[in-house]
Amino acid sequence: MTSKQQFNRASSIAKLNEGSNWDILIIGGGATGLGAAVDAASRGYKTLLLEQADFSKGTSSRSTKLVHGGVRYLAQGNISLVREALKERGLLFNNAPHLVKKQKFIIPCYDFFSKAKYLIGLKIYDLLAGKYSFGKSTLLSKKELLSEMPQVEHMGLTGGVGYFDGQFDDSRLAINLAQTCAEQGGTLINYVKVIGLLKDKQGLICGVKAVDEETKEEYTIHSKIVINATGVFVDEILQMDIPNRKPLVRPSQGTHIVLNKSFLRGGKAMMIPKTSDGRVLFAVPWHNHIILGTTDTPLNQHSLEPTPLEEEITFILKTADQYLTSKPQRSDVLSVFAGLRPLAVPDKDTNTTKEISRSHKLIVENSKLITITGGKWTTYRKMGEDTINKAISIGKLPSKACQTKGLRIHGYNAIKQDTYRGIYGADSIHIEQLEKENPQLSKPLLKGEPYTLSEVIWAARHEMAQTVEDVLARRMRLLFLDAKEAASAAKMTAEVLGEELGKSAEWKQQQVNNFVKLTKKYTLH
């Protein structure tokens, strides 16, 4: 059976209706859940993943788009986390070269001590990468730095340091991981929400109750193991097991703003190592735009659609103003978005989320519910491996070796394409084929932009896109790049998607209304 037949919502729902038992049921379709699902399915376990919204709807589509070891974790002395992340960065580059690329970063320095300090730190970073190195860090004179990055503030500049890290497309990787899991025999379904846990007579978890958010049909699903990989929502699932349980995570919000590429020409990324709040700020080229971020704001509540705070936007613009000769204004912001990090709640009370652990944690309840939390995109594969190893160790599954270190991710294409279509990797040929069969589908969604009607069809048929938002936010990245342009593309997208999915005129109009309303959250008024 081909992946095109497997990764299909209707056939996945049909498997639920068969009422069979599963080896592993994973709740959550972000980086962590998808990593665990690929690991489980590739080992040969009968695997089901349920996601309450769309794959990577939450934090996993809202990252800084970096595959990195974490230079700042090095400064904190967390050598083991950095070493692990650098190895995983290398594996991800090897397994998904169509989505991960080597990116040069430059740290501008305004005193000689900083240059020496950062160079020493980055030489250690190079050393820790070992055979997975992306390139050597180098000292840059003022003249060399300005030739590579002419739009850096000249006043007081003494030079800087150049180093290499990884850059990627997060929600494209998420959808490719879902497709990879399906190719390995796994079943994944979006828009199915877990509403309860099933327990046997011994009080052990033996499955879930779930509802299809589209049809409102309820399901009772049995599984040997249930894994809670729901990011900032882990406590909701934990409290289904133990009501009023002490919270495990505290959300921290990270906001990003997106600018025209003219603010930082030359294709290099900038890293500002110490901002006024002690954090690192990045300016990263991404899909012909520049992403600036991120912040680290402790929150006491969480949602699927977090709102950037005014002080976060001001902080990013103010910091960029200090380092760029072209000073970005609010009117220059094309899109603004926020993501929530599920940080482990510390034992001591602290409001500084920099102090809260970024490494991942595995917890097994008395009911044998497994919860995986923390971590970051770069280490998603290792998190998946550790989670499935834990499932085996608690005695529920026969032991099978991990297969993901060298597993090529769907779309794998060793010959990188520099064009926009490159993010589809090997699938770009199939999209071109759609256009050959129906030349109308090569029509652009927006004048002067690369997005085409064929991509909407592809997203519906082969990437489980169910809504206009799924297409324009996460299959294409338009909402995150330019929210107003995304709103302009909504009507045509709804028309094509609605026809493909067999939806009514009312559905199409409702989709347009919903999406246009959403884009307002991504624009500065």
SULTAQUI-V870134 format. One record per pair of residues at least 24 apart in sequence whose ideal C-beta (glycine too) atoms are under 8 Angstrom apart, sorted by the first residue. I is the first residue (numbers start at 1). J is the second residue. Records with the same first field share a line. If there is no record, write none. Layout:
BEGIN
I->J ; J
END
This chain:
BEGIN
3->179 ; 182 ; 183 ; 410 ; 462
4->461 ; 462
6->182 ; 183
7->178 ; 179 ; 182 ; 183 ; 188 ; 462 ; 463 ; 464
8->464
9->189 ; 190 ; 464 ; 466
12->187 ; 188 ; 189
13->189 ; 212
15->48 ; 187
16->48 ; 187 ; 189 ; 219 ; 221
20->46
21->46 ; 222 ; 223 ; 224
22->46 ; 47 ; 48 ; 207 ; 221 ; 222 ; 223 ; 224
23->47 ; 223 ; 224 ; 225 ; 397
24->48 ; 223 ; 224 ; 225 ; 227 ; 388 ; 391 ; 397
25->49 ; 50 ; 207 ; 208 ; 221 ; 223 ; 225 ; 226 ; 227
26->50 ; 227 ; 229
27->194 ; 208 ; 226 ; 227 ; 228 ; 229 ; 230 ; 237
28->228 ; 229 ; 230 ; 231 ; 233
29->53 ; 54 ; 55 ; 56 ; 57 ; 174 ; 178 ; 188 ; 190
30->55 ; 56 ; 57 ; 58 ; 59 ; 60 ; 174 ; 229 ; 230 ; 231
31->56 ; 59 ; 60 ; 170 ; 173 ; 174 ; 375 ; 376 ; 377 ; 380 ; 383
32->229 ; 231 ; 360 ; 372 ; 373 ; 375 ; 380 ; 383 ; 384 ; 387
33->227 ; 229 ; 230
34->60 ; 174 ; 177 ; 178 ; 181 ; 380 ; 384
35->177 ; 380 ; 381 ; 383 ; 384 ; 387
36->227 ; 229 ; 372 ; 383 ; 384 ; 387 ; 388
37->177 ; 178 ; 181 ; 186 ; 188 ; 384
38->177 ; 180 ; 181 ; 184 ; 186 ; 381 ; 384 ; 404 ; 407
39->381 ; 384 ; 385 ; 387 ; 388 ; 402 ; 403 ; 404
40->186 ; 384 ; 388 ; 391
41->181 ; 184 ; 185 ; 186
42->181 ; 184 ; 403 ; 404 ; 407
43->388 ; 400 ; 401 ; 402 ; 403
44->185 ; 400
45->388 ; 397 ; 400
46->185
47->181 ; 185 ; 186 ; 187
48->186 ; 187 ; 188 ; 189 ; 221 ; 223
49->178 ; 181 ; 186 ; 187 ; 188 ; 189
50->189 ; 192 ; 193 ; 194 ; 208 ; 210
51->188 ; 189 ; 190 ; 191 ; 192
52->191 ; 192 ; 193 ; 194 ; 213 ; 233
53->190 ; 191 ; 213 ; 304
54->190 ; 191 ; 465 ; 466 ; 467 ; 469 ; 470 ; 474
55->171 ; 174 ; 175 ; 178 ; 188 ; 190 ; 464 ; 474
56->170 ; 171 ; 174 ; 175 ; 474
57->304 ; 474
58->231 ; 232 ; 233 ; 304 ; 339 ; 340
59->231 ; 232 ; 339 ; 340 ; 341 ; 342
60->170 ; 171 ; 174 ; 231 ; 377
61->170 ; 171 ; 174 ; 339 ; 473 ; 474 ; 480
62->170 ; 254 ; 256 ; 337 ; 338 ; 339 ; 340 ; 480
63->170 ; 339 ; 376 ; 377
64->254 ; 256 ; 282 ; 284 ; 291 ; 293 ; 294
65->167 ; 168 ; 169 ; 170 ; 284 ; 286 ; 291
66->165 ; 166 ; 167 ; 168 ; 282 ; 284 ; 377 ; 378
67->92 ; 93 ; 100 ; 165 ; 166 ; 167 ; 168 ; 377 ; 378
68->165 ; 166 ; 378
69->125 ; 128 ; 129 ; 165 ; 378
70->358 ; 376 ; 378
71->121 ; 122 ; 125 ; 163 ; 165 ; 271 ; 273 ; 280
72->273 ; 279 ; 280
73->358
74->121 ; 124 ; 125 ; 128
75->121
78->359
79->128
81->358 ; 359
82->125 ; 128
83->128
84->379 ; 382
85->376 ; 378 ; 379
86->125 ; 128 ; 129 ; 130 ; 132
87->129 ; 130 ; 132
88->378 ; 379 ; 380 ; 381 ; 382
89->129 ; 132 ; 134 ; 165 ; 166 ; 378
90->129 ; 131 ; 132 ; 133 ; 134
91->132 ; 381 ; 405 ; 406
92->166 ; 168 ; 378 ; 381
93->132 ; 134 ; 166
94->406
95->406 ; 407 ; 408 ; 409 ; 412
96->168 ; 173 ; 176 ; 408 ; 409 ; 411 ; 412 ; 425
97->412 ; 413 ; 414 ; 416
98->411 ; 412 ; 413 ; 416 ; 417 ; 422 ; 423 ; 424 ; 425 ; 426
99->168 ; 169 ; 172 ; 173 ; 176 ; 409 ; 411 ; 423 ; 425
100->166 ; 167 ; 168 ; 173
101->166 ; 167 ; 168 ; 416
102->134 ; 135 ; 164 ; 165 ; 166 ; 167
103->164 ; 165 ; 166 ; 167 ; 269 ; 284 ; 285
104->135 ; 148 ; 162 ; 163 ; 164 ; 267 ; 268 ; 269
105->162 ; 163 ; 164 ; 165 ; 268 ; 269 ; 270 ; 271 ; 282
106->140 ; 145 ; 148 ; 149 ; 152 ; 160 ; 161 ; 162 ; 268 ; 269 ; 270 ; 271
107->160 ; 161 ; 162 ; 163 ; 270 ; 271 ; 272 ; 273
108->145 ; 149 ; 152 ; 153 ; 157 ; 160 ; 270 ; 272 ; 323
109->157 ; 158 ; 159 ; 160 ; 161
110->156 ; 157 ; 158
111->158
112->158
114->158 ; 273
115->139 ; 158 ; 159 ; 160 ; 161
118->160 ; 161 ; 273
119->161
122->161 ; 163
125->163
126->163
133->164
134->164 ; 165 ; 166
135->163 ; 164
136->164
137->161 ; 162 ; 163 ; 164
138->162 ; 163
148->266 ; 268
149->264 ; 266 ; 268 ; 270
150->265 ; 266 ; 325
151->263 ; 264 ; 265 ; 266 ; 324 ; 325 ; 326
152->270 ; 323 ; 324 ; 325
153->322 ; 323 ; 324 ; 325
154->325
162->268
165->269
166->378
167->269 ; 284 ; 285 ; 286
168->377
169->286 ; 287 ; 423 ; 477
170->377
171->473 ; 474 ; 475 ; 477
172->423 ; 475 ; 477
173->377 ; 409
174->474
175->463 ; 464 ; 474 ; 475
176->409 ; 410 ; 411 ; 425
177->380 ; 409 ; 410
178->464
179->410 ; 411 ; 462 ; 463
180->407 ; 409 ; 410
183->410
188->464
190->464 ; 466 ; 470
191->466
192->219
194->237 ; 240
196->240
197->226 ; 237 ; 240 ; 241 ; 367 ; 369
198->222
199->367
203->366 ; 367
204->367 ; 368
205->241 ; 365 ; 367 ; 368 ; 369
214->466
224->396 ; 397
225->368 ; 370 ; 391 ; 394 ; 396 ; 397
226->369 ; 370
227->370 ; 371 ; 372 ; 387 ; 391
228->369 ; 370 ; 371 ; 372
229->371 ; 372 ; 387
231->340 ; 342 ; 373
232->302 ; 340 ; 341 ; 342
233->302
234->342 ; 371 ; 373
237->369 ; 371
238->365 ; 369 ; 371
241->365 ; 367 ; 369
242->365 ; 367
247->345
248->344 ; 345 ; 363 ; 371 ; 373
249->342 ; 343 ; 344 ; 345 ; 373 ; 374
250->298 ; 299 ; 300 ; 343 ; 344 ; 345 ; 353 ; 356
251->298 ; 299 ; 300 ; 301 ; 302 ; 340 ; 341 ; 342 ; 343
252->296 ; 297 ; 298 ; 299 ; 340 ; 341 ; 343 ; 353 ; 356
253->295 ; 296 ; 297 ; 298 ; 299 ; 306 ; 308 ; 309 ; 312 ; 338 ; 339 ; 340 ; 341
254->293 ; 294 ; 295 ; 296 ; 297 ; 338 ; 339 ; 340 ; 341
255->293 ; 294 ; 295 ; 297 ; 308 ; 309 ; 312 ; 313 ; 316 ; 336 ; 337 ; 338
256->291 ; 292 ; 293 ; 294 ; 316 ; 336 ; 337 ; 338 ; 339
257->291 ; 292 ; 293 ; 313 ; 316 ; 317 ; 328 ; 333 ; 335 ; 336
258->286 ; 289 ; 290 ; 291 ; 292 ; 333 ; 334 ; 335 ; 336 ; 337 ; 480 ; 481 ; 482
259->289 ; 290 ; 292 ; 328 ; 332 ; 333 ; 334
260->289 ; 290 ; 332 ; 334
261->285 ; 288 ; 289 ; 290
262->326
263->290 ; 320 ; 324 ; 326 ; 328 ; 332
264->290 ; 324
270->323
272->319 ; 323
275->315 ; 319
276->315 ; 318 ; 319
277->315
278->354
279->354
281->316 ; 319 ; 320
283->320 ; 323 ; 324
286->481
287->420 ; 477 ; 481
288->420 ; 481
289->334 ; 481 ; 482
292->316 ; 320 ; 328
294->339
296->353 ; 354
297->353
298->351 ; 352 ; 353
299->340
302->340
305->518 ; 521
306->338 ; 339 ; 340
307->338 ; 521
308->336 ; 337 ; 338
309->338
312->338
313->524
330->524
331->524
333->523 ; 524
334->481 ; 482 ; 483 ; 484 ; 485
335->479 ; 480 ; 481 ; 482 ; 483 ; 522 ; 523
336->483 ; 522 ; 523 ; 524
337->480 ; 522
342->373 ; 374
343->374
344->373 ; 374
360->386
362->386 ; 387 ; 390
364->390 ; 394
368->394 ; 396
370->394
381->405
419->450
420->450 ; 451
421->450
424->458
427->458 ; 462
430->458 ; 462
431->455 ; 458
434->458
445->489 ; 492 ; 493
446->485 ; 488 ; 489
449->478 ; 485
451->476 ; 478 ; 489
453->492 ; 496
456->493 ; 496 ; 497 ; 500
457->496 ; 500
459->497
460->497 ; 500 ; 501
461->500
465->497
466->501
467->497 ; 511 ; 514 ; 515
468->493 ; 494 ; 497 ; 511 ; 512 ; 514 ; 515
469->514 ; 515 ; 518
471->497
472->515
479->518 ; 519 ; 522
480->522
483->519 ; 520 ; 522 ; 523
484->519 ; 523
486->515 ; 519 ; 522
487->515 ; 516 ; 519
490->515 ; 516 ; 519
END
